[in-house]
Every structure is written in structure tokens, then in C-alpha cells.
Amino acid sequence: MEYTIILLRHGQSEWNRDDLFCGWVDIPLSDKGKQQARDSARLIAESGLDPKCVFTSKLTRSCQTANIILEQLHREYLDVYRSWTLNERHYGTLQGRSKSDVLQELGKDRYMFIRRAFKGCPPLINPESQYAAIEDSRYEGVPHESLPLGESLEMVTERLLPYFESTIEGVLKEQKTVLIATHGSIMRALVKHLYGISEYDISEINIPNGIPMVIRLDESFKVIGDYTYLDPEVARVEAEKVARQGFKNHS
Ligand SMILES: O=C(O)[C@H](O)COP(=O)(O)O
């Protein structure tokens, strides 16, 4: 028995386009992001993969990405599961700030430590701030102390894995192929966990918007081979652009 996860970072959001830290702020897809979602659907259809259900975060950009794909695949009837544990990492006080301003203020080492080190955590935001983004009816029922005010990739991993192991693995067992439309930090946390990537090596991995990644698992949910992108060349170029965000002439 083999299981397949199609793992996808949402299409470009308006704040990705404008180079702002986004995190839990609920920003929609840009026009380019909507096109990337349509392109993802085409790549999935061409690959012959046939997802039987979908997971998204509670953030609009991941829901929009999944909706566009389901529409393009004529699969709008599929079950969709949404969880806050698939949200982007909370970027604390950096949410809403320009990446190049933060780079200038903190310097390259600190900026890259916060963005990419496994234990790099942004300064926690005041829950009263307009950009804290946790006081929202979509998080009703989530214990208040579970909602983050700033997270490292390590903290993201701690909130993601219980959901992955309890819910996603259970659904995978029944459905065999699932699509997870989510965020860059969730993808980094998941590939680190599944492929046993070191803390050092994960800091070098950047995830492009809107290019499906395929992960194959055996019956005990161990990975088979390496992960692949459905468009490896575009994924490589776009991942490099993500790495350079905030730096001059990054795009
Ligand atoms: O939340 C954000 O700003 C991005 O989606 C992820 O940003 P990063 O690539 O700087 O971690």
C-alpha cells in the first residue's frame, strides 16, 4: 500500500507580492496567486494524481487556492478539512512590516536567523495589536493559550504534528491521495519531520508559491524516495526568489 500527499504552498498573496511579513494576517491571493492556483490544478491533472480530499488552513489564501484547484479539477464535491494548525507560522511583531525594512533594522544574520533557523522566533506581538490576528471567530473553540503570538519553526512543528498524526494520517489511510493547500512554514516543518532533515539543512530550504510537491509514503507512513515538485525548474527559480525576499533586487 502506498499513500500520496500533494503538498502545496498557496499562490502568491497580496502581501507576498508587496514583500510584507504576513503570518496570521488574513490576506487574499493576488491575481498572480490565482493564476498559480489554476496552474497547480493543471499540473496535478497532467500528473495523473487524483486527490480524494483536501486539507487547508483557516487562512483565506490557502482556502482560495484549494477552491480554485477543486473548481479547475471539477472536484468541488470533495470533502475539505480546515485546521488552524495548518496556518502559516505566526510572525509576531513582524506581521505587516516590510521585509526589506526589517532586514535593514536587524541586519542580515538576525533577519535570516528569525526567518529560517529552526529555533528562530520573532518578537511576540501584543495580543491587542491590530496585526495579532488571533481574535477571530474562526478560532472559536481553540484554547486561548494554544493561539500563538509569534512562532519559530520548532513551535510550528509542535502544533502541526499532533494534527498530522491524528487526523491527516487517518484520512490518508482511507483516501490514499490527499491535497494539503497550506503555507511555506508548514511545508518546511512537514518535510523536515518526514525526511529527517537536520536543523541546519532545513534553514536552506525555501518553498515556492503555487507549485505542487509530491510526497509518497509506505504503509507505515515512511517516505518512499525524495519529494518532488510537479514543475521542478520553476520551483527551483521561485524558491531562490523566496530566499532573497527583503534583499535588494530579489525578484
Ligand atoms: O508569512 C509570510 O510572510 C510568508 O508567507 C512567509 O514568509 P518567509 O518566507 O519570510 O518565512
The ligand as an SDF file (V2000), in Angstrom:
LIG
                    3D

 11 10  0  0  0  0  0  0  0  0999 V2000
    4.1560   34.8810    6.2810 O   0  0  0  0  0  0  0  0  0  0  0  0
    4.8690   35.3250    5.3760 C   0  0  0  0  0  0  0  0  0  0  0  0
    5.2900   36.4980    5.3240 O   0  0  0  0  0  0  0  0  0  0  0  0
    5.2970   34.4120    4.2550 C   0  0  0  0  0  0  0  0  0  0  0  0
    4.2380   33.7200    3.7610 O   0  0  0  0  0  0  0  0  0  0  0  0
    6.4220   33.5130    4.6910 C   0  0  0  0  0  0  0  0  0  0  0  0
    7.4780   34.3500    4.8570 O   0  0  0  0  0  0  0  0  0  0  0  0
    9.0120   33.8740    4.8840 P   0  0  0  0  0  0  0  0  0  0  0  0
    9.2920   33.2300    3.5630 O   0  0  0  0  0  0  0  0  0  0  0  0
    9.7470   35.1420    5.0900 O   0  0  0  0  0  0  0  0  0  0  0  0
    9.1590   32.9220    6.0430 O   0  0  0  0  0  0  0  0  0  0  0  0
  1  2  2  0
  2  3  1  0
  2  4  1  0
  4  5  1  0
  4  6  1  0
  6  7  1  0
  7  8  1  0
  8  9  2  0
  8 10  1  0
  8 11  1  0
M  END
$$$$
